[in-house]
């Protein structure tokens, strides 16, 4: 994954990108002095919380952009384009807690029977992506621990996030992926 220094840099960059947008209405340019390891394409999520409640969370599950670029893009999306919330305002910015999660590449969990997922998923370590047809849901690793989910509940909630029935993870036409996340707060 990335160094602590690079992760903390991304955390500050996410804040700076939002402050800059609030002040100018423009996207922050990539700074010139960032840690070179952030040129690597990585999945990145930015989570905003206000008073311990989710205020926005958007990210890239797949490594499609360099981490430095992805962080700016998803920070702005979490603050201003998460369809579950109104756009962040200048007045509330100071009350936000920021979290940047850098993801490993998702890997499909191949099982002969759905019961085998219980041996393949580790709560607090693995995040999940569940895909069935065009429906896809993702929950970061910390969601399971923050909500005291067991593995079955984690699978069910990821299905619901995808907009499919909670027991879809048992259907062989449903693909389950796991990934790990490095969290910076």
C-alpha positions in Angstrom: 0.0 0.0 0.0 1.2 3.6 0.6 3.3 5.2 3.3 1.8 6.9 6.3 3.3 10.2 5.0 1.6 9.8 1.6 -1.7 8.8 3.2 -1.7 11.9 5.5 -0.8 14.0 2.4 -4.0 12.6 0.7 -6.0 13.5 3.7 -4.9 17.1 3.7 -5.3 17.2 -0.1 -8.9 16.2 0.2 -9.6 19.0 2.7 -7.7 21.5 0.5 -9.6 20.5 -2.6 -13.0 21.1 -0.9 -11.8 24.5 0.6 -10.5 25.6 -2.8 -13.8 24.7 -4.5 -15.9 26.4 -1.8 -13.8 29.6 -2.3 -13.4 29.6 -6.1 -15.9 27.1 -7.6 -13.0 25.5 -9.4 -11.2 22.1 -9.1 -7.8 22.2 -7.4 -4.9 21.5 -9.7 -2.6 18.7 -8.7 0.2 20.2 -6.6 3.8 19.8 -7.8 5.3 18.7 -4.5 3.4 15.5 -3.7 4.9 12.1 -2.8 5.9 10.3 -6.0 4.2 7.1 -4.8 0.9 8.8 -5.3 1.3 8.5 -9.1 0.3 4.8 -8.7 -3.2 4.0 -9.8 -5.2 3.1 -6.7 -8.8 2.9 -5.6 -9.6 5.8 -3.3 -12.6 6.8 -1.3 -13.2 10.0 0.7 -15.7 9.9 3.5 -17.1 13.0 5.2 -18.7 12.7 8.7 -20.4 15.4 10.7 -21.2 14.8 14.3 -20.4 11.1 13.8 -22.9 10.8 11.0 -22.2 10.1 7.4 -22.2 13.4 5.4 -20.8 12.1 2.1 -18.8 9.2 0.7 -17.7 8.7 -2.9 -14.8 6.9 -4.4 -13.3 4.7 -7.1 -13.3 1.0 -6.2 -10.9 0.2 -9.1 -7.5 1.6 -9.7 -8.4 3.8 -12.7 -6.6 7.0 -11.8 -3.4 7.9 -10.0 -4.1 8.2 -6.3 -3.2 11.9 -6.3 -5.8 12.7 -9.0 -8.4 10.3 -7.7 -8.3 11.9 -4.3 -9.1 15.4 -5.6 -11.9 14.1 -7.8 -13.6 11.9 -5.1 -13.2 14.6 -2.4 -15.2 17.0 -4.5 -17.7 14.3 -5.4 -18.2 13.4 -1.7 -18.7 17.0 -0.7 -20.8 18.2 -3.6 -22.2 15.3 -5.6 -23.2 12.5 -3.2 -26.9 12.1 -4.2 -27.8 11.3 -0.6 -26.9 14.7 0.7 -27.0 18.4 -0.1 -23.7 20.0 -1.1 -21.3 20.9 1.7 -21.4 24.6 2.7 -18.6 26.9 4.0 -20.4 27.1 7.3 -20.3 23.4 8.0 -16.8 22.7 6.6 -15.2 23.2 10.1 -17.5 20.5 11.6 -16.5 17.8 9.1 -14.3 14.9 9.9 -12.3 13.5 6.9 -11.3 10.0 6.1 -9.4 8.8 3.0 -9.4 5.1 2.3 -6.9 3.7 -0.2 -8.0 0.3 -1.6 -6.2 -2.8 -2.9 -7.5 -4.1 -6.2 -10.7 -6.1 -5.7 -10.4 -9.8 -6.1 -13.3 -12.1 -6.8 -14.0 -14.7 -4.1 -14.5 -18.0 -5.9 -16.6 -20.5 -3.9 -18.4 -23.8 -4.7 -21.1 -23.0 -2.1 -22.1 -19.7 -0.4 -21.2 -21.1 3.0 -17.6 -20.8 2.0 -17.8 -17.0 2.1 -17.7 -17.3 5.9 -14.1 -18.7 5.6 -13.0 -16.1 3.0 -14.1 -12.8 4.5 -12.5 -11.2 7.5 -14.5 -8.5 9.3 -12.5 -5.4 9.9 -10.0 -6.3 7.2 -12.0 -6.9 4.1 -14.4 -4.6 2.2 -17.0 -6.1 -0.1 -18.3 -5.5 -3.6 -21.3 -7.5 -4.7 -22.4 -7.5 -8.4 -25.4 -9.0 -10.0 -26.1 -8.1 -13.5 -25.8 -4.3 -13.7 -26.3 -3.8 -10.0 -23.3 -3.2 -7.9 -22.8 -2.3 -4.3 -19.7 -1.6 -2.2 -19.1 -1.3 1.5 -15.7 -0.3 2.9 -14.0 -2.5 5.5 -14.7 -0.1 8.3 -18.5 -0.2 7.7 -18.7 -3.8 9.2 -16.8 -2.9 12.4 -18.6 0.5 12.8 -22.0 -1.3 12.6 -20.9 -4.5 14.5 -21.9 -6.6 11.4 -21.1 -10.3 11.3 -20.1 -11.7 7.9 -23.7 -12.6 6.9 -25.0 -9.1 7.8 -22.1 -7.5 5.9 -23.0 -9.6 2.8 -26.6 -8.7 3.2 -26.0 -4.9 3.6 -23.7 -4.9 0.6 -26.5 -6.5 -1.5 -28.9 -3.9 -0.3 -26.4 -1.2 -1.2 -26.5 -2.7 -4.7 -30.2 -2.4 -4.7 -30.8 -6.2 -4.8 -32.4 -8.5 -2.3 -30.4 -9.1 0.9 -30.0 -12.8 0.2 -28.7 -12.3 -3.3 -25.1 -13.2 -2.2 -26.3 -16.8 -2.0 -27.2 -16.8 -5.7 -24.6 -18.2 -8.1 -25.3 -15.4 -10.6 -24.0 -12.9 -8.0 -20.3 -12.1 -7.9 -18.6 -11.3 -4.5 -15.3 -9.4 -4.4 -13.2 -8.5 -1.5 -10.5 -5.8 -1.0 -8.6 -4.2 1.8 -8.4 -0.6 2.7 -5.8 1.6 4.3 -7.6 4.2 6.3 -6.3 7.7 7.0 -8.2 10.0 9.5 
